[in-house]
């Protein structure tokens, strides 16, 4: 649980630091026997800041919950 908490904290901080990212896909626009034309289409993914805050808080909770040890008698 502690490792998952650390991962969530890192993901939460990254989501707050980089609110959006763009990647490109290549699509074939024209395909004939002698001519091919490819186009690149951008796709942007926007992360809400609330997602970063929730991930960081959940990660902190998992780190503290994983640190506790239950006593067995």
LINBEL-V982059 format. One line per field, one symbol per residue. phi: phi as a letter, one per 30 degrees, with the letter a starting at -180 (. if undefined). psi: psi as a letter, one per 40 degrees, with the letter a starting at -180 (. if undefined). burial: I if it has 9 or more other C-alpha atoms within 8 Angstrom, else O. Layout:
phi = ???
psi = ???
burial = ???
This chain:
phi = .ddddddddddddddddbdabbbcccbddbbcdbbbbcbccdbccccdedddddddddddddddddddcddcc
psi = dddddddddddddddddgeiihiiihihdhgadehhhiihhihhhhhhdddddddddddddddddddihhhh.
burial = OIOIIIIIIIIIIIIIOOIOOOOOOOOIOOOOOOOIOIOOOOOOOOIOIOIIIIIIIIIIIIIIOIOOOOOOO
